Amino acid sequence: MFNRSEFESDKRANAQAQARDDLLRRMALDVLMRSDEFGYGYQWTWLGLPIIQLPQDIVATQEIIWSCRPDVIIETGIAWGGSVALYASLLQLLDKGRVIAVDVNLMDHVRDQIMALPFANRIHLLKGSSTDPAIAAAIRQKIAPGQSVMVLLDSDHSHDHVLDELRLYAPLVTKGQYLIVSDTIVDDIPAQRHRPRRWGPGNNPKTALKAFIAEHPGFAVDRAIDDKLLMTYAPGGYCRRVAE
């Protein structure tokens, strides 16, 4: 009773079994698509700041950060700041590290709310395009030799932009750490008529990630995370660096 090893083994077996259940997968995707019409992913906050992610993805990212304990977390796409608050609060609990985040549309009042957090000393914000070479260089300068680095991409979701981001930031990910590419779900669902975007099937983060991994086989999709996430905005987007 209360054998942690057996508990973890059962969890993995159940996740693998549900991943093989095509009906369950289709039902989950149907719920995700239908709920998006009501802005489901916009309904959550972290420490009072809106975090535009599914609860499942929030928890999965928390598990990764807690397990991998990165020294530096780089995020492209700040929006309302909830994700920055999530990552920095976890680093605060770990008593280490900092978050470096960039957004081309970083608003002053959003910056003020983020920097009012009690652990703002762990946060550095940049305003500008994540694919601007000057921004990328400024981020690289903030990483000390030997620090472990995790990267999360969640800004413009077009193929070309994400591929440019991947080529700039994925090489910064250290072995054993994660590269998380958000909104790969775009390739798995029909074009959103209720929320027209420049990206869609065939032009999105998943197509960019596939192209990048073909160029850089040192990254591998973590299928164990995919298996347990029934509803996720990032299917196939949780990648671990397995080789230099």
Secondary structure, 3 states (H helix, E strand, C coil): CCCHHHHHHHHHHHHHHHHCCHHHHHHHHHHHHHHHCCCHHHCCEECCEECCCCHHHHHHHHHHHHHHCCCEEEEECCCCCHHHHHHHHHHHHHCCCEEEEEECCCCHHHHHHHHCCCCHHHEEEEECCCCCHHHHHHHHHCCCCCCCEEEEECCCCCHHHHHHHHHHHHHHCCCCCEEEECCHHHHHCCCCCCCCCCCECCECHHHHHHHHHHHCCCEEECHHHHHHCCCCCCCCCEEEECCC
